[in-house]
Amino acid sequence: MEDLEHKERFGISLTDLLSAPTVFRADLFAGRTVLVSGSGSGIGQAIAVLFARLGAGVMLCGRRPEPLQETATAIAQAGGDVDFLPMTIRDPDQVAQLMDRVWERFGNLDVLINN
C-alpha cells in the first residue's frame, strides 16, 4: 500500500509511524521479543512499529502476506529486528509453526499482542 493510501485509510502513514514522537525511551524493550497478530495494517501495525522502535525484536503474523511484508520491510529499513509469518490463528498447526518460528528466530517471547 502506498504511503498516501495508507494515510488516507488509517489517518497516519507508515513512514509517519516510524518517526512520530513517543514519550518512551528508545531502548525500553531492548532484548525483548514481541509477537503481534494482525500486524500488517491498522492498530496491529502501529503496535508492532512502536515496539520495534523501542528496541524489541518483533514477530509479525496475519492472514495476508503482502501487508506483513510491507510492515516488515519498513521496520527492517528503519533498523528494527523483525520477522513475519502469514498464517491464521484459527489453525492450531499454524499456531504451533508460528511459535516454533518465534523461538528459532528470537529465542524467547516476552509480550504477545493478540490484535
C-alpha positions as CSV (number, residue, x, y, z in Angstrom):
1,M,0.0,0.0,0.0
2,E,1.4,3.4,-0.9
3,D,2.1,5.8,1.9
4,L,-0.6,8.3,0.8
5,E,-3.2,5.5,0.5
6,H,-2.1,4.2,4.0
7,K,-2.6,7.7,5.4
8,E,-6.0,8.1,3.8
9,R,-7.1,4.8,5.1
10,F,-5.6,4.9,8.7
11,G,-5.0,8.6,9.3
12,I,-1.3,8.2,9.5
13,S,1.3,6.9,7.0
14,L,3.7,4.0,7.7
15,T,6.5,6.5,7.3
16,D,4.9,8.7,10.0
17,L,4.5,5.7,12.3
18,L,8.2,5.1,12.1
19,S,9.1,8.7,13.1
20,A,6.2,10.0,15.2
21,P,7.3,11.4,18.6
22,T,6.9,9.0,21.5
23,V,7.1,9.5,25.3
24,F,9.1,6.3,25.7
25,R,12.9,5.9,25.7
26,A,14.3,4.3,22.5
27,D,15.7,1.1,24.3
28,L,12.7,0.5,26.6
29,F,12.1,-3.0,25.1
30,A,15.7,-3.8,24.0
31,G,16.4,-7.6,24.4
32,R,12.7,-8.4,24.4
33,T,10.6,-10.2,21.8
34,V,7.1,-9.2,20.9
35,L,4.6,-11.1,18.8
36,V,1.7,-9.1,17.3
37,S,-1.1,-10.8,15.4
38,G,-2.9,-8.8,12.7
39,S,0.2,-6.7,12.3
40,G,0.0,-6.0,8.6
41,S,-2.3,-3.0,9.0
42,G,-4.1,-0.7,11.4
43,I,-3.7,-0.9,15.1
44,G,-1.6,-4.1,14.9
45,Q,0.8,-2.5,12.5
46,A,1.1,0.6,14.7
47,I,1.7,-1.6,17.8
48,A,4.4,-3.6,16.0
49,V,6.1,-0.5,14.7
50,L,6.2,1.1,18.1
51,F,7.6,-2.0,19.8
52,A,10.3,-2.2,17.1
53,R,11.2,1.5,17.6
54,L,11.5,0.8,21.3
55,G,14.1,-1.9,20.6
56,A,12.1,-5.1,20.7
57,G,12.5,-7.9,18.2
58,V,9.1,-8.1,16.6
59,M,7.4,-11.1,15.1
60,L,4.5,-10.2,12.8
61,C,1.7,-12.5,11.8
62,G,-1.6,-12.2,10.0
63,R,-3.5,-13.8,7.1
64,R,-2.3,-11.5,4.3
65,P,1.3,-11.8,3.3
66,E,1.6,-8.6,1.3
67,P,0.8,-6.2,4.2
68,L,3.0,-8.2,6.6
69,Q,5.9,-7.9,4.1
70,E,5.4,-4.2,3.8
71,T,5.4,-3.7,7.5
72,A,8.4,-6.0,8.0
73,T,10.3,-4.2,5.2
74,A,9.6,-0.8,6.7
75,I,10.7,-1.9,10.2
76,A,13.9,-3.5,8.9
77,Q,14.8,-0.5,6.8
78,A,14.5,1.6,10.0
79,G,16.9,-0.7,11.7
80,G,14.4,-2.9,13.5
81,D,14.8,-6.7,14.2
82,V,11.7,-8.2,12.5
83,D,10.3,-11.4,11.1
84,F,6.9,-12.3,9.8
85,L,4.8,-15.4,9.0
86,P,1.5,-15.3,7.1
87,M,-0.9,-17.6,9.0
88,T,-4.3,-17.8,10.7
89,I,-4.6,-18.2,14.5
90,R,-7.6,-20.4,13.9
91,D,-5.4,-23.3,12.8
92,P,-3.6,-25.0,15.7
93,D,-0.9,-26.4,13.4
94,Q,-0.1,-22.9,12.0
95,V,0.0,-21.5,15.6
96,A,2.5,-24.2,16.5
97,Q,4.6,-23.3,13.4
98,L,4.5,-19.7,14.4
99,M,5.6,-20.4,18.0
100,D,8.4,-22.6,16.7
101,R,9.5,-19.7,14.4
102,V,9.5,-17.2,17.2
103,W,11.7,-19.5,19.4
104,E,14.0,-20.3,16.5
105,R,14.4,-16.7,15.3
106,F,14.4,-14.8,18.6
107,G,15.0,-17.4,21.3
108,N,12.2,-16.1,23.6
109,L,8.8,-14.4,23.8
110,D,8.1,-11.7,26.3
111,V,5.0,-10.0,25.0
112,L,2.0,-11.3,23.0
113,I,-0.4,-8.9,21.4
114,N,-3.5,-10.7,20.1
115,N,-4.9,-8.0,17.9
